[in-house]
């Protein structure tokens, strides 16, 4: 059960985009940007507010890979495993990050909600392979050691916030 503040903030987001069915995608994008995931309760709430069925809202949200119904960490790390990155050894980077963060294919977010680790098919930066992103910032020519150093820097930055 979500706190009332979630619904109040959602009302503000709907007001910005207008309560029309055509506004569904920008509304749920803003909700996900706000909370780092799309709470299912809010998707149902938005459907009612803009006059569409809950099934329609879910069909749109599940069609696009961008939307997540699971909470994500503050830092979303995407490791590319497309052809260029794979050939240039992205898997050892991924394995090292799993080890450093205590994560696995089945557990992708740290308990402290600081990191989420995902594998993606392509980040569109093949010439910079192997590549990973943190919150969409590209880190080229990564190595397992450089990836761990990046994690440690992010953890350190967290202490000063």
N, C-alpha and C positions, 0 to 999 in steps of 0.2 A: 504494500500500500504506500503510495507516494504522499508526501507532505503537500499541503494545500499550496505552498509556494510554487511547486512545479506547475500546477494548473493555472495559477495566476500569471506566471511567466509565459506559459503557452498561450493564454488569452492575449497577452501583449504581442507575441509573435504573429498570431492569427490577425490581429488588428493591423499590423504593418503590411501584411500581404493581402488582406481581404479574405472574407469567409466564403470563398468560391472554390468549387471542385478543382479548377485549374491551378489553384495555389498550393495544392497538396505537396508537391516536391519541394518548393522553396521553404514551406513551413517545416517539413520534417528535416530538411537540411539544417535549418536554424536550430531546431530542437536538438539535433545530434551535435551540432557545434557547441551548444550550451552545456550539454551534459556528457559529451564524449561517447554517447550511445543513444539509441532511440528507445526509451522506455515503452513497452507494449501498451501500458495503460494510457499513455499520452497519445499513441497512435489511434486507439479507439476513441479517445476524447476528441481528437482533431477530426476524425471521420464524422462524428456527430455534429461538430461545430460547422463544418463546411458542406454538410448535406450529402455525404456519400456513405455507402455501406462500409462496415468494418472490413468485410472481405475484400472490397475494392482497395481500401487503404493498404491492407496487408499484401495484396497481390503486387502493388506498386513497390512497396518497401522491400519485399523479398526478391523482386526482379533485379534490383540494382545491388551490386556487390558492395557498394559504398556504405549501405546502411547496416548497422549492427544492433541487435537486440540485447547484446551482452555488454556490460560496462567495460570500457577500455581504460588503460592507464594514462597517466598524464603525458607520457612519451610513447607514441606508437611507432615502433620500429618495423620497417618492412624490408626484408632481405629478398633481393631479386634472385630467382633461380631460373631465369630465362636462359636460352642457349648460350649467349655470350658470357653471362655471369657464371653459369654452371661450368662451362669449359675452363673458366679462369678461377675455379675453386670457391664458389659461394657456399657450398655445403659445409666445409670446415668452419666457415664464419658462423653459419647458423648453429652448428653443433656447439661451438664455443660459447655463443650467446645463451643457448639453452642451459649450458652448464653454469655459466656465470650468474644467470638470473634465477636458476632453479626452476626452469620451465621445461615444457615438452610439447609435442604435437597436440596433446590432450589438455594441457594447461598452458594457456598463452598469456595470462596476465598475472603479474606478481601480486601477492597478498596485500602489499601496501598500496596497490593501485598506482604505482609509479611507472611501470613498464608493461606494454603489450608487445609481443613479438609475433609477427606474421610473415609468411612466405608468400611472395607474389610471382606471377609468371613473367612480368616484364615491367620495368619502371621507365622504359624509353630512353635509357642512357647507356646503350650498349657499348659505345666507344670508351666509356669510363669504367667498364667492368673490372672486377666485381663491385657492385653498388648496393648501398642500403640507404634508406631514408629514415629520418627521425622527424615526425610531424611534417612530412613533405619536404624537408631540407635534404638535399642530396649529398651523400658522402661517397666520393669516388675512390677507386683503386683500394678497396678495403682489404685488410688482412685480419685473421683472427685476433692478433695482438692489438691492432688498431681499434677493432670493434670493442674489445674489453676496455681499452683506455677511454673510448668515447663513453661507455657506460659509467665508468668511474667519474669522468668529468660531469656527466649529467647528475649523478648522485651528489657530487660536491656542490654543484650549482643549486641543488634542491635545499641544501643546508643553509644557504644564504637568503632564501626567499622567505 
